[in-house]
């Protein structure tokens, strides 16, 4: 039982880190495509 608890303690942070990287990559990818599709009008307006 002790081994399993240690296994979970090690695995959960790595899984969360993995999920976080996917989310960050996904968001940045969406933002990049939005910026490309709308062009540089956003920067010119400000």
C-alpha positions as CSV (number, residue, x, y, z in Angstrom):
1,X,0.0,0.0,0.0
2,X,2.9,2.4,0.8
3,X,4.4,1.9,-2.7
4,X,1.0,2.8,-4.3
5,X,0.8,6.0,-2.3
6,X,4.3,7.0,-3.3
7,X,3.4,6.1,-6.9
8,X,0.4,8.4,-6.8
9,X,2.4,11.2,-5.2
10,X,4.9,11.0,-8.0
11,X,2.4,10.6,-10.8
12,X,-0.2,13.3,-10.0
13,X,2.2,16.3,-10.3
14,X,3.6,14.9,-13.6
15,X,0.1,14.4,-15.0
16,X,-0.9,17.9,-13.9
17,X,2.2,19.3,-15.5
18,X,1.5,17.5,-18.7
19,X,-2.1,18.7,-18.8
20,X,-1.0,22.3,-18.1
21,X,1.5,22.2,-20.9
22,X,-1.2,21.0,-23.3
23,X,-3.6,23.7,-22.2
24,X,-0.9,26.4,-22.5
25,X,0.1,25.1,-26.0
26,X,-3.5,25.0,-27.1
27,X,-4.3,28.5,-25.9
28,X,-1.2,30.0,-27.5
29,X,-2.0,28.1,-30.7
30,X,-5.5,29.5,-30.7
31,X,-4.2,33.0,-30.0
32,X,-1.7,32.7,-32.8
33,X,-4.3,31.6,-35.4
34,X,-6.6,34.5,-34.2
35,X,-3.9,37.0,-34.7
36,X,-3.0,35.7,-38.1
37,X,-6.6,35.6,-39.3
38,X,-7.4,39.1,-38.2
39,X,-4.0,40.4,-39.4
40,X,-2.1,43.2,-37.6
41,X,-5.3,45.4,-37.4
42,X,-5.4,44.9,-33.7
43,X,-1.9,46.4,-33.2
44,X,-2.7,49.3,-35.6
45,X,-5.9,50.3,-33.8
46,X,-4.3,50.6,-30.3
